[in-house]
Every structure is written in structure tokens, then in C-alpha cells.
Amino acid sequence: FARIGDSLTGLVSDDSRELPPIRIAIAGDFDGAEKEIRLPMLHGAEMLVEELNAIGGVAGRPIELVVFNDKGAPAYAEQIAEKIGTDPDLVAVIGHANSETSRPAAHLYRLYKIPALTPTATNPNISLLNDWYFRLIYNDNLQAKVLAHYLRSVLEHESVAIVMDQSAYAQTLSRTFASTSTDIGLNVGAEFSFSSES
């Protein structure tokens, strides 16, 4: 935060409160079943906005966060992305909080040319072939490859089993893990799949 604040010092204006705010959307499931792991994203953004506004905002304009709750539902996230994309006052979006909601929203942010930044969604397809969607976190392919290499090179395992649920997240991880394991000589002896609903 300090580094960002220092870089913006030259843009501070004494009359920042008189200028219209720069409005940025933030989208996630902030009051549902996963709120305990999603709220830090919102609180972190609020802290940064508070710090930036305390030094005059950006280019003399205060930052304003506009919160959208997508309820962790893909269909609802797509509706929210449509609202964000068609609101001329919103210049960017932070979110969505997971891959299941980020993926259906992605094509709309590309369509409306709204820069989107997800701090927590890891599915590779979110930013693949999409110049308008960015991430702050590794993707599923990278973490699966690192895990396979760690098991083979550091722990020196020669054979492993894969146990996964049937979510898209688990399937992406297991697919990349299995292919990487084959490439590096780590034998996948068995694969087990279960439903997280049962």
C-alpha cells in the first residue's frame, strides 16, 4: 500500500473532494455461505481505497467502491457483469471471488471493455484469450504442476493416487496433475472421484 501511495503522491490535488469520484465495482459472495473467506477481499479493497483517498485519491479524484453481491451463483454473476458493463460510471471491476462466478462474467467484461481483476479465482480459462481479465493469483494449471514436481523431486515419491470431488476446480487440477506426473515419471496408480453433495 505504501508503495502505491508514494507513486500517486504527485497526482494529489487539494480539491480532490470537489471532483467526481473514480467508481470501481467489486463483485463477490459477501453474505453467503462462503462469506468468511470472501469478505477479506472486500475489506482489503476498502482499506486501500481509504488509504488512497487519505492522500487525495488518484489524479485529484477520490476512489469509490461500488459493491455487488453475486451470491456465488454463476447466473447471477453474469447479470451483475451486464450491469457493470453497461454502467458508464464504472471504470473497472475487482472480482469475482471464485472461478464459478468469474467464468460466466468474463465474456461480458471483454465485450464492454471493462478491465477486471480477480484476486482469488484460479481457473485458467478466466484470463485465457481475454485481454480484459487479469488475476493476482496463480492458476490451477500452475499449482497442479508445482504439486507434481514437489512430490517427485522433493518428497521423492514414485507413485501417487488422485482423490478428487467432481467440481470443475478439482477436475482441472487433477487433469493437469496427471499429465504433468506422466511427463516427469510420477506414476498415478489410481484415481478416485466422489460427489461433494453426498
C-alpha positions in Angstrom: 0.0 0.0 0.0 2.8 2.4 0.9 4.5 1.9 -2.5 1.2 2.6 -4.3 0.6 5.7 -2.2 4.1 7.0 -2.8 3.7 6.6 -6.6 0.5 8.6 -6.5 1.7 11.5 -4.4 2.4 13.6 -7.4 -1.2 13.3 -8.5 -2.7 14.6 -5.3 -4.8 17.7 -5.5 -6.1 19.8 -2.6 -9.6 20.0 -4.2 -10.0 16.2 -4.7 -13.3 16.1 -2.8 -14.8 18.5 -5.3 -14.1 16.3 -8.3 -16.3 13.3 -9.3 -15.1 10.0 -7.9 -13.5 7.2 -9.9 -16.0 4.4 -9.4 -14.8 0.8 -9.3 -17.0 -2.2 -8.9 -16.2 -5.1 -6.6 -18.1 -8.3 -7.0 -18.3 -11.4 -4.9 -20.3 -13.6 -2.5 -20.1 -11.3 0.6 -23.0 -12.5 2.7 -23.5 -16.2 1.7 -22.1 -19.5 2.9 -18.6 -18.5 1.9 -18.6 -15.0 3.3 -15.9 -15.7 5.9 -13.4 -16.4 3.1 -14.7 -13.8 0.7 -15.0 -10.8 3.0 -11.2 -10.3 3.2 -11.2 -9.4 -0.5 -13.8 -6.7 0.2 -12.1 -5.4 3.3 -8.7 -5.3 1.7 -10.1 -3.2 -1.2 -11.8 -0.9 1.3 -8.6 -0.4 3.2 -6.7 0.5 0.0 -9.4 2.9 -1.1 -9.3 4.6 2.3 -5.5 5.0 2.2 -5.6 6.4 -1.4 -8.4 8.8 -0.6 -6.5 10.0 2.5 -3.7 11.2 0.2 -6.0 12.8 -2.2 -7.2 10.0 -4.4 -5.9 9.4 -8.0 -5.3 12.4 -10.3 -7.1 14.5 -7.7 -10.2 12.3 -7.7 -11.4 10.2 -4.8 -12.0 6.4 -5.4 -15.4 5.0 -4.7 -16.1 1.2 -4.4 -19.5 0.0 -5.6 -20.2 -3.4 -4.1 -22.1 -6.1 -6.0 -23.1 -9.3 -4.3 -23.2 -12.2 -6.8 -24.3 -14.7 -4.2 -21.8 -17.2 -5.5 -24.2 -18.0 -8.3 -22.9 -18.1 -12.0 -26.2 -16.9 -13.5 -26.4 -14.0 -11.0 -22.8 -13.1 -11.6 -23.5 -12.8 -15.3 -26.4 -10.5 -14.6 -24.1 -8.4 -12.4 -21.4 -8.3 -15.1 -24.1 -7.0 -17.5 -25.0 -4.2 -15.1 -21.3 -3.3 -14.5 -20.6 -3.3 -18.2 -23.5 -1.0 -19.1 -22.9 1.5 -16.3 -20.8 4.3 -17.9 -19.7 5.5 -14.4 -17.9 2.2 -13.6 -14.4 2.0 -15.0 -13.2 -1.3 -13.7 -14.1 -4.3 -11.5 -12.4 -6.3 -8.8 -13.7 -9.8 -8.8 -15.4 -12.1 -9.0 -14.3 -14.1 -5.9 -14.3 -17.6 -7.4 -13.9 -19.3 -10.7 -17.5 -20.4 -11.0 -18.7 -16.8 -11.0 -15.7 -15.3 -12.8 -16.0 -17.5 -15.9 -19.6 -16.5 -16.9 -18.8 -12.9 -16.3 -15.6 -12.8 -18.3 -17.1 -12.6 -21.8 -19.2 -9.6 -20.8 -16.2 -7.6 -19.4 -14.4 -8.3 -22.7 -17.5 -7.3 -24.7 -17.9 -4.0 -22.8 -14.1 -3.5 -22.5 -14.2 -3.3 -18.7 -10.8 -4.2 -17.0 -11.5 -6.9 -14.5 -9.0 -8.2 -11.8 -9.7 -11.3 -9.7 -7.6 -11.7 -6.6 -8.8 -15.3 -5.9 -10.2 -17.1 -8.9 -7.8 -19.7 -10.3 -9.4 -21.3 -13.3 -7.1 -20.8 -16.3 -9.9 -20.1 -18.8 -10.8 -16.9 -17.0 -8.0 -14.9 -18.5 -7.2 -17.2 -21.4 -7.7 -15.3 -24.7 -9.2 -12.4 -22.7 -7.2 -9.2 -22.8 -9.6 -7.6 -20.2 -9.4 -10.1 -17.4 -6.4 -10.3 -15.1 -5.6 -12.2 -11.9 -3.4 -11.7 -8.8 -3.1 -15.4 -8.0 -1.6 -18.5 -9.7 -3.9 -20.5 -11.9 -4.9 -24.2 -11.4 -2.5 -25.5 -14.0 0.4 -23.9 -12.3 -0.4 -25.2 -8.8 -1.0 -28.7 -10.2 2.3 -28.7 -11.9 4.1 -27.5 -8.8 2.5 -30.1 -6.7 3.5 -32.9 -9.1 7.1 -31.7 -9.2 7.2 -31.3 -5.4 6.0 -34.9 -4.8 8.5 -36.3 -7.3 11.6 -34.1 -6.8 11.4 -33.1 -3.1 9.5 -35.9 -1.4 10.9 -38.4 -4.0 7.6 -40.3 -4.4 7.4 -42.6 -7.3 3.7 -43.4 -7.2 0.6 -41.5 -6.1 -3.2 -41.7 -6.1 -5.6 -38.9 -7.0 -8.7 -38.4 -4.9 -11.0 -35.6 -6.1 -14.5 -34.3 -5.9 -16.5 -33.7 -9.1 -16.2 -29.9 -9.2 -14.7 -28.1 -12.2 -11.9 -26.9 -9.9 -10.9 -30.4 -8.9 -11.1 -31.7 -12.4 -8.8 -29.1 -13.8 -6.3 -29.7 -11.0 -6.4 -33.5 -11.4 -6.1 -33.4 -15.2 -3.0 -31.1 -15.2 -1.5 -33.0 -12.2 -1.9 -36.4 -14.1 -0.4 -35.1 -17.3 2.5 -33.5 -15.5 3.1 -36.7 -13.5 3.3 -38.7 -16.7 5.9 -36.2 -18.1 8.1 -36.4 -15.0 7.9 -40.1 -14.3 5.5 -39.9 -11.3 3.1 -42.9 -11.6 -0.6 -42.2 -10.9 -1.6 -45.6 -9.6 -5.3 -44.9 -9.0 -7.9 -42.2 -9.3 -10.9 -41.9 -7.1 -13.8 -39.4 -7.6 -16.7 -38.6 -5.3 -19.6 -36.2 -5.1 -19.2 -33.5 -2.5 -23.0 -33.5 -2.3 -23.1 -36.9 -0.8 
